[in-house]
C-alpha cells in the first residue's frame, strides 16, 4: 500500500518519541511505501525548529535515513477539497495526487469528509488492523 503520513505523525515520532507511532512506522517500513510531500517536509521542519522543540537536526537525520517517495506539492485546490483547517488542504491534495491508499493522521479535521479512494485512519486504528503482520 501507498501511505502518506500527516505532519503530526512525524512530529510525534521524531520530536516526542511516541512508541505507538514508532510501531506504526515499523509496520509501514516492512511492507508499504511511504510518501512524503514537499509541503509535509517543510511543515515538519518548521515545527521542529520551534525553540521549545528544537529538533531540526533529528528531522534532517530522520529524512536522510528514511526510504520514501518524494512528491512535489501542488497547492492548486480549485475549491474541490473541503476541510475546516485550510492548512490541511495541501496534505489532502498530496494524498490524492500521489494516489495514496491511506493517510495516517491524528487530526480530527480529516474525518469530516470522505475522499474517493483515500482511506483516512488514526494511528491506533492502523495498528489494530496491521499489528499482526
Secondary structure, DSSP 4 states (H G I P E B T S, - for coil): -EEEE-HHHHHHHHTS--HHHHHHHHHHHHHSEEEEEHHHHHHHHHHHTSTTT--HHHHHHHHHH---EEE------TT----SSGGGHHHHHHHHHTT-SEEE---GGGGGS-BTTBEEE-HHHHHHHHTT-
